[in-house]
Amino acid sequence: MPKIADIQETPNPNAVKFILKEPVSYGTSHSFKQAADATDDILAKSLFDVGDVVSVFYMDKMITVEKTDDADWDEMLPALAVPIRAADSVSGGNGNNAKEIGGSIGAALSDDPQVREIEAILDDRIRPYLASDGGWLEIVGFENKTLKIRYEGACGSCPSSLTGTLMAIENMIRDEIDPEIEVIAV
């Protein structure tokens, strides 16, 4: 049963990040863009059941919940705390195909040396900052010099993820790996 250490605002006004004292997963990210995606995940389903929840993302000691525009955080936060405190730690994946796993696991599974280099840049210089804001990103594919990434958590619907952050990632990868690589968010 994780205890909530802190609740933090994110750059996305419709998302908050719960910082936990115990992990709810160990190195795997779990992302649910709608309630129908969470039917087999007890924690995510219970958060959607609170109502007015748009998306749920969790990994390690962090849970990010995004609400509808009309919902009020003052009413939602106490209700969301109940299933979070009741959650058990999990160690399995979120049903993603292994090729969609990011971070060091994704790099280890990839045969492409450029993907391993990109994962290293993301792990060292991008993902820690996204996680501090309640978000994450995964590589979805890399083909014909086009890198497809998917933002998770608070970053999934944040306008700055699709503009400034995306351009910064692309510029970094072009400068350090290949000037012809294009980065798109899917």
C-alpha positions as CSV (number, residue, x, y, z in Angstrom):
1,M,0.0,0.0,0.0
2,P,1.8,3.1,-1.2
3,K,1.7,6.2,0.9
4,I,1.5,9.6,-0.8
5,A,4.5,11.7,-0.1
6,D,3.5,14.7,-2.1
7,I,1.1,16.0,-4.8
8,Q,2.6,18.3,-7.4
9,E,1.1,20.5,-10.1
10,T,2.5,19.9,-13.6
11,P,2.9,22.3,-16.5
12,N,-0.4,20.8,-17.7
13,P,-3.1,22.4,-15.6
14,N,-5.4,19.4,-16.0
15,A,-2.7,16.9,-14.6
16,V,-1.2,16.3,-11.2
17,K,1.6,14.1,-10.2
18,F,1.4,12.0,-7.0
19,I,4.8,11.2,-5.5
20,L,4.7,8.0,-3.6
21,K,6.8,6.6,-0.7
22,E,6.6,3.0,-2.2
23,P,6.7,2.0,-5.9
24,V,3.6,0.9,-7.7
25,S,5.8,-0.5,-10.5
26,Y,9.4,-1.4,-10.9
27,G,10.9,0.2,-14.0
28,T,7.9,-0.3,-16.2
29,S,5.5,2.5,-17.4
30,H,1.8,2.0,-17.5
31,S,-0.2,4.4,-19.6
32,F,-4.0,4.5,-20.1
33,K,-5.5,7.1,-22.5
34,Q,-9.1,6.1,-21.6
35,A,-11.0,4.1,-19.1
36,A,-11.6,1.2,-21.6
37,D,-7.8,0.7,-21.8
38,A,-7.7,0.1,-18.0
39,T,-10.1,-2.8,-17.6
40,D,-7.3,-5.2,-16.7
41,D,-5.3,-2.9,-14.5
42,I,-6.7,-2.6,-10.9
43,L,-5.0,0.7,-10.1
44,A,-5.8,2.5,-13.3
45,K,-9.4,1.2,-13.4
46,S,-10.0,2.4,-9.8
47,L,-8.6,5.9,-10.7
48,F,-10.9,6.1,-13.7
49,D,-13.8,5.0,-11.5
50,V,-13.4,8.2,-9.5
51,G,-14.9,10.0,-12.5
52,D,-13.7,13.0,-14.6
53,V,-10.4,11.2,-15.2
54,V,-9.1,11.6,-18.8
55,S,-5.8,9.6,-18.5
56,V,-3.7,7.7,-16.0
57,F,0.1,7.2,-16.2
58,Y,2.3,5.5,-13.6
59,M,5.7,4.1,-13.1
60,D,7.9,3.5,-10.1
61,K,7.0,6.0,-7.4
62,M,4.9,8.3,-9.5
63,I,1.3,8.5,-10.7
64,T,0.0,11.2,-13.0
65,V,-3.7,11.7,-13.4
66,E,-5.3,14.0,-16.0
67,K,-8.8,15.3,-15.4
68,T,-11.5,16.8,-17.6
69,D,-11.5,20.6,-18.0
70,D,-14.7,21.0,-15.9
71,A,-13.6,18.9,-12.9
72,D,-12.3,20.6,-9.7
73,W,-9.0,19.4,-8.2
74,D,-10.3,20.2,-4.7
75,E,-13.0,17.6,-5.1
76,M,-11.0,15.1,-7.0
77,L,-7.7,14.9,-5.0
78,P,-9.2,13.3,-1.9
79,A,-11.2,10.8,-4.0
80,L,-8.1,9.9,-6.0
81,A,-6.0,9.4,-2.8
82,V,-8.2,6.4,-1.8
83,P,-7.4,4.0,-4.6
84,I,-3.7,5.1,-4.6
85,R,-3.3,4.3,-1.0
86,A,-5.1,0.9,-1.6
87,A,-2.8,0.0,-4.5
88,D,-0.4,-2.9,-4.5
89,S,3.0,-2.8,-6.2
90,V,3.1,-4.5,-9.6
91,S,6.1,-5.7,-11.5
92,G,4.6,-6.7,-14.9
93,G,4.3,-4.6,-18.0
94,N,1.3,-2.7,-19.3
95,G,0.7,-5.0,-22.2
96,N,2.9,-3.1,-24.6
97,N,4.8,-4.9,-27.2
98,A,8.4,-5.2,-26.2
99,K,9.6,-3.0,-29.0
100,E,7.6,-0.2,-27.5
101,I,9.3,-0.3,-24.2
102,G,11.6,2.7,-23.7
103,G,14.6,3.5,-21.7
104,S,17.4,1.1,-21.2
105,I,15.1,-1.9,-21.8
106,G,14.1,-0.6,-25.2
107,A,17.7,0.1,-26.1
108,A,18.7,-3.3,-25.1
109,L,16.0,-4.9,-27.3
110,S,16.9,-2.8,-30.3
111,D,19.4,-4.0,-32.9
112,D,19.8,-0.5,-34.3
113,P,22.8,1.4,-32.9
114,Q,21.2,4.7,-33.6
115,V,18.2,3.7,-31.5
116,R,20.5,2.8,-28.6
117,E,22.2,6.3,-29.0
118,I,18.9,8.0,-29.0
119,E,17.7,6.1,-26.0
120,A,20.9,7.1,-24.1
121,I,20.2,10.8,-24.9
122,L,16.6,10.5,-23.9
123,D,17.5,8.6,-20.6
124,D,20.2,11.1,-19.7
125,R,18.8,14.4,-20.8
126,I,15.1,14.3,-21.5
127,R,13.2,11.7,-19.5
128,P,14.3,12.9,-16.1
129,Y,12.9,16.4,-16.8
130,L,9.7,15.0,-18.2
131,A,9.3,12.7,-15.2
132,S,9.8,15.7,-12.8
133,D,6.7,17.2,-14.5
134,G,4.7,14.0,-14.3
135,G,5.4,12.8,-17.8
136,W,7.4,10.4,-19.9
137,L,8.1,9.5,-23.5
138,E,8.6,6.2,-25.3
139,I,10.0,5.5,-28.7
140,V,7.3,3.9,-30.8
141,G,9.3,3.4,-34.0
142,F,12.3,4.4,-36.0
143,E,12.2,3.9,-39.7
144,N,13.6,5.8,-42.7
145,K,15.2,8.4,-40.5
146,T,11.9,9.1,-38.8
147,L,11.7,8.7,-35.1
148,K,8.2,8.3,-33.7
149,I,7.7,9.0,-30.0
150,R,4.7,8.9,-27.7
151,Y,4.4,11.3,-24.8
152,E,2.9,9.8,-21.6
153,G,1.3,11.2,-18.4
154,A,1.1,14.9,-18.1
155,C,3.1,15.4,-21.3
156,G,0.5,13.5,-23.3
157,S,-1.8,16.5,-23.7
158,C,0.5,19.3,-22.8
159,P,0.9,21.9,-25.7
160,S,4.6,22.5,-24.9
161,S,5.3,18.8,-25.5
162,L,4.2,19.1,-29.1
163,T,6.1,22.2,-29.8
164,G,9.1,23.3,-27.8
165,T,10.0,20.0,-26.2
166,L,9.6,18.1,-29.5
167,M,11.8,20.6,-31.3
168,A,14.5,20.5,-28.6
169,I,14.6,16.6,-28.8
170,E,14.8,16.7,-32.6
171,N,17.6,19.4,-32.5
172,M,19.6,17.4,-29.9
173,I,19.3,14.1,-31.9
174,R,20.2,15.9,-35.2
175,D,23.2,17.6,-33.6
176,E,24.6,14.5,-31.9
177,I,23.5,11.5,-34.1
178,D,22.2,12.4,-37.6
179,P,21.2,15.7,-39.1
180,E,18.5,14.0,-41.2
181,I,16.5,12.5,-38.4
182,E,13.0,13.8,-38.1
183,V,11.1,13.4,-34.8
184,I,7.3,13.2,-34.7
185,A,4.9,12.7,-31.8
186,V,2.2,10.1,-32.4
